[in-house]
Amino acid sequence: MGSETVTVIIPLYNREQKIARAVESVLGQTYPNFKLIVVDDCSTDGSLAVVNGFKDDRLFVMKTSLNAGAAAARNVGIKVATSRYIALLDSDDKYHCDFLRLSVEYLQGAGTEYGFSYTGYGRITDALGPAASDTDVWRLPDRFSGNNRPFLYQLQIGSGAGILAKKEVFQKVGLFDELFLAAEDTDWFIRVSEYYKGLPIPKKLVLIDNSSEDRLTSNYAKNAAAYKKIIVKHRDIINSSSFLIRRWYYKSMWLHYYSGDKAQAARDHAVLRELGQGNLMIFLIYLAGKVLSRNLFINVHRQLARLK
Amino acid sequence: MPQPFFSIVIPTYNRLDQVQQAINSVLKQSYQDFELIISDDGSHDRTGEVVKSLTDPRVKYIYQEKSGVSRARNAGANLAKGNYFIFLDSDDKLSAEYLKRFHEALLSGTFAMAFGYARYMDSSGAEIEYVKPQKSTNFIGPQLAGAFAIDRFLFANTGGYDENLHYSENTEFFLRLKLGAFISPESVALIEDEGVIVYLGDLRERFNTYSKVKYKSANYFLNKHKQHFAKSVNDFVNYKTVYALGAFQNGELKDAQKSMIEIIFRKPLRIKSYVFFLLFSLPWLGRLVWKTQKGSDQKQ
C-alpha cells in the first residue's frame, strides 16, 4: 500500500446505470500504478452493489455516513490518498484508456507552476478509439493565458474535464468546500488559480454525459445558491475586474431566474449596474427574466446562448 | 444544519466527578466550534442529571443500558455532526489548546486524522509517562482515545468500534484502519505540543480488574483477525503476548506457557519471549515482576 502514483476518485450518488462504465474505464487504464477510490454518498439505488460487484485489488469502496454531497465525498477520498497525484472522475463519465498514462506523462514533465492538467472531452456517445490524437479534440477548454488570474477569466472547466491534480495543490489551497451543493469544483478552481497554472493536454481523453442534465428547479436552485456563495466568498477577486464582475454577477442573475428566485436575480442586476458593468444585453435579459415565466425565460435564454 | 468542526464523544459510566473534569477540559478550550456528546453507558449515579442541567446548547446527552465503552462511543458517533470526531474517556482531559491546534493542523493539509501526545499521570498528578505522537509506515499513534481526531467519514468506513470488545478496542480499531488501507503517514497530522492527559489512578486496582476482560478480549481479537495474524509475525507476537499475560494474570499458567511457545516458534530470536516463558513457569517471580510494573499498557 501507498506506492501508487495516482489515486482516482469517483464520488457516487444514485448512478446504478452508469457507474459500471466509469469504473471499467479506470480499471482498464494502460497506466498500471494507480488506486481507484469510489466514495458512495449514501446512494439509495443499486449503485453500491454495482461497484461491490467488481473484484479488483486496486478498487477501494468508501462510503459517507450521511448524504453529504460530491464535495464531501471527494474530500474523504483525497484525505486517505497517499499518492502524488489525484485524478477526478464523475460517476457518469468515463476515461479513454490512455488517460492516466498521458496525464501523468504531461504533468510530470511540466514545471512546478503547474498544479494540475486537464484534457479535451467529448460526448459519452462518441466513439473513442485507441488513437485519441490531437485531431480528435471535440472541445478543448481554452488555453489559459495572458494575465495573472487567467484561469478565473476562462473558467470553462470543472471536475469533469479530465483533471489530474498534484496532491500538494489540495494541501496548499484546501479541499472542496463541503458547504457547496453544486459548483464546488468552480470554487476550488478559483482558489487553485491563485497559486497554480493548469496544463492543457490537447487530446480527447474523457467522455462526458450530458443526458442527466435536467430542468429540475432544485438543480437550478443549487447552482444559483452556489454562485451566490462563490461571489460572497471570492468578492475581492471578482470585484477587481470588470470582466469578472460581468461574468459572475450575470451568471448568478440568470441562474436565479432559472431557479425562480426573481428577487435575488434583480439584486445581482442592481450590483452590475452599481459597479458600472451593466449593458443593453444584460438589461434585456434582466427585463425578460422579470416579465417571463421561469420556463419561458429558460427557453429564451438558451436560444440566445445558442445564437452567440 | 450548521455543522461543528469537532464532535467530542465522551463515554462514561458512574464517574460523575471525573466526567465533569473531562467536560470542563472541553468547554474551556480556546477553540469553540464543537459539539460535546456525553454517551452515558448506564450510570446510576447523578451523571445524567448533572449533564442535562448544563445549559450549553452544544452539550448533548444520550443514555444506554450498560453495554460497554465501544457501543457507547458508536452511539455518540451516530449522533455526531462534526467534521472530525474525538473520543475522550471520562477520566481523562484534553490539554488547554488542544482543539485550537488540532483545528489549525487539520486545515493546513488534507488530513484524515490528527494525533497529539498522551501524558500519563498517577493519582497524585505526577507524570508517569509521556508518549509523543508519531507516524511511520509501521506505526501511527498513540492509539488511545483522546489522543486523536478522525474524519467522520473515515470513522464510518471502519464500521466504528467493535462492540464485542471491552479492552484494547482502540488497538483493534487501528488494526482495521490499517487493514482497510485507510491511514498512512501522509494522511495524518501530528501535533507535538497538545494532547490528552490520562489519569491512571491506582495502577494495581486497574491491573486486577481489567485482567479478566483483557484476557477474553485478546482471545476474541486474535480470532477475529486470524488471517492477518497468520501473515504478520510482529502483530501476532505483540497481541499474543498480551493474551499470554492475560492468561497468566488469570491463573491459566498452561495457556500462558503454550502461548509463549507458539510465539517462540513464530519468532525464535525474540529474547523477551524466553524471559516471559521463564516467568510463566515460576509464577511467584512473575507476579512480583508484573505487580510492580508501571506503564501505559494498563490503560486503554
Chai-1 contact restraints between the chains, C-beta under 6 A:
chainA,res_idxA,chainB,res_idxB,connection_type,confidence,min_distance_angstrom,max_distance_angstrom,comment,restraint_id
A,M1,B,A181,contact,1.0,0.0,6.0,A-B,restraint_1
A,G2,B,S184,contact,1.0,0.0,6.0,A-B,restraint_2
A,M62,B,N157,contact,1.0,0.0,6.0,A-B,restraint_3
A,T64,B,F153,contact,1.0,0.0,6.0,A-B,restraint_4
A,S65,B,A156,contact,1.0,0.0,6.0,A-B,restraint_5
A,V76,B,F153,contact,1.0,0.0,6.0,A-B,restraint_6
A,I78,B,T110,contact,1.0,0.0,6.0,A-B,restraint_7
A,K79,B,T110,contact,1.0,0.0,6.0,A-B,restraint_8
A,K79,B,A112,contact,1.0,0.0,6.0,A-B,restraint_9
A,K79,B,D151,contact,1.0,0.0,6.0,A-B,restraint_10
A,K79,B,S187,contact,1.0,0.0,6.0,A-B,restraint_11
A,V80,B,A112,contact,1.0,0.0,6.0,A-B,restraint_12
A,V80,B,F182,contact,1.0,0.0,6.0,A-B,restraint_13
A,V80,B,S187,contact,1.0,0.0,6.0,A-B,restraint_14
A,T82,B,S184,contact,1.0,0.0,6.0,A-B,restraint_15
A,T82,B,E186,contact,1.0,0.0,6.0,A-B,restraint_16
A,F170,B,T110,contact,1.0,0.0,6.0,A-B,restraint_17
A,Q171,B,G109,contact,1.0,0.0,6.0,A-B,restraint_18
A,Q171,B,T110,contact,1.0,0.0,6.0,A-B,restraint_19
A,L175,B,T110,contact,1.0,0.0,6.0,A-B,restraint_20
